[in-house]
Amino acid sequence: MPYGPHTPEDRAAMLGAIGVASVDELFADIPAALRASELRLPPPETEAELADRLRRLAGRNRVDLVSFLGAGAYRHFVPAVVDQLLLRGEFYTAYTPYQPEISQGTLQTIYEYQSMMGELTGMDVVSASHYDGATATAEGALMTCRATHRERVLVSRGVHPHYRQTLCTYFGGADLVAEEIPLVADGPAAGTIDMAVLERMLADPDRPVAGVVVANPNFLGLLEPMAQAGRLAHAAGALFVSVVEPVSLAVLAAPASYGAEIACGEGQPLGIPLAYGGPYLGILACREALVRQIPGRLVGMTTDVDGRRAFVMTLRAREQDIRREKASSNICTNQALCALAASIYMAAIGPHGLRDVAALGAARAAELERALAESGAPRLHPGPYLNEFAVRVPNAPEVHRRLLARGVLAGLALAEVEPDDPSLADALLVCATEVTTADEIEVFAWALRDEIEQGRQLSLPGLADSRGGRAESGGRAETAGGHARHAIGDAR
C-alpha cells in the first residue's frame, strides 16, 4: 500500500479549500475510459513459479526475424566496450548531478557527450537530459517561439509522425500554432518538402513564423534540400530547425553548414540497443546566441580554487528545478546513462568508423533496392536517399503480416502510421544498416516476390481474402554488390 501522511480530515480540509467535493473531480477532464482502474492481480506465487511465468512471457518475443525495420530506431553493431563501461556501478547508479563536488564523474561524462555531439552537428551548444527525439524536436520548436516572440511554427510532413504528434501536444498546452508543410506529390522531388508551398506559408505578413522544422533524411528516408529551406526561413525572419539522424552526419552536411540555428533528433543509433521504445536519447543543439533558450543540462569545464580541472552545470537557472512555472521546459530527468553510451560508442569507433557505418548502410540499402525491384517492389520515390526508402507493394499491410509469419519483418507498412495519405496506402518503408547481410536481403526479396506473385495469380485486388496453401516460388531473387549510388554521391 502507498504511504501517505494525511488523515481523512486533512484531505477533506484541502478539498474544501480548493472548492471540490472529491479527488475524482480533479480528474474530470480525463475521459473515464482512460483513467486508471482497479488492479486485478493474480494470487501470489512462489519465486520459482513467478520465474517460470516470466520465462514463458519472454518466450513469446520474436528474436528470430530477418528485420528491415527502421522508421526512427535502427539496428547497429554495438562494440562490447560500450556495455562493459556503461554497466560499471559508478555510472549505472548515478543520478542527477546537483552537487558538483561529489558528481565530477557524471558531469564529465555529460561534458564529453556534449563536446562530441557539438563536433558532429557543428553547433556551439549541446544540452543533455532529453527523453527522445520526439521531445527534443518539440523543445527545439518551442525555443524558436521564445527566441522570436512569435507563436507559429511550420513543420514538414516529412518529420517523423510521432515527432509531429508530440510537438502538437506541446504546442496545444502552450496555445501555440503548429502547421504542416506538405510534401511534393509527384515528379523528381516527390516525397520531399514542397518549397513553393513553404514560401507561400512564410509570406503571410499577418501570421509571422517563429521556426521551420525539417528532417534530413526525412521520415521516408529521402534527402531534403536543407540549404534552400533554411534560406526561405531566414528570409522570413524565422529560425531553421534541422531534425537529424546522427549516424548520417558522418557523410551528410552538418546542420551548422546549411545555416540551421537548432539541431535535434534521436540518439538511439549511437550505441543504444533496440528495446521496447526506450530508454532513448534526445539530441538538442543550438547556436551560441540561443544558449539562454535551450532547456536541459549544460555542463562546462572550469578550474577549482587549486587550479585543477573541474566540471559544473552552467547557465542554468534554479527556476528549472524549483519554480516550474518559470522554467523554460518541464524536462526534469537524467538521460546521462544513454548519453554516456553514445559517448563511448563515438569514442570507440571514431569519426572514420562512424563514416564506415553510414557508408556501409548506404551500400546495403542500394543492394536491397535492386533486389526488391527485381521482386516486383520498385521504389515509391525517385529522389536520393541514404539507407531507408519506401517501396510499392500491392496491399502492403496484408503482405507485411504474411511476411512476418514467414520470419521476415518487412519494414513498416506506411498505411498504418500515415492513414490519411493515400499515396502511401500500398507502401512499405524498409531500411538497411551495416549489420544487414546479403543473405537477409535474399530471403526478404524471395519471400516478397512469392507473395506478390500469389496475389497476381489469385486475380484479387489484394491478398486479404486469399485461401488455400502457399506454393513456394521456383527461385530466389539475385542480389548483387554495389555502391551507394543514391546516397553519398547524390547527397544534398
Secondary structure, DSSP 8 states (H G I E B T S, - for coil): -------HHHHHHHHHHHT-S-GGGGGTTS-GGGS-----------HHHHHHHHHHHHTTS----EE---TT-------HHHHHHHTSHHHHT------GGG-HHHHHHHHHHHHHHHHHH--SEEEEEE-SHHHHHHHHHHHHHHHHT--EEEEETTS-HHHHHHHHHHHHHTT-EEEEE-B--SSTTTTSB-HHHHHHHHT-TTS--SEEEEEES-TTSB---HHHHHHHHHHTT-EEEEEE-GGGGGTS--GGGGT-SEEEEE-TTTT----SS-S--EEEEE-GGGTTT--SB-EEEEE-TTS-EEEEE-S--THHHH-GGG-S-------HHHHHHHHHHHHHHHHHHHHHHHHHHHHHHHHHHHHHHHTT--BS--S-BSSEEEEE-TTHHHHHHHHHHTTEE--EEGGGT-TT-GGGTTEEEEE--TT--HHHHHHHHHHHHHHHHHHHHHT-SSSTT--S-----SS---------TTTTTT--
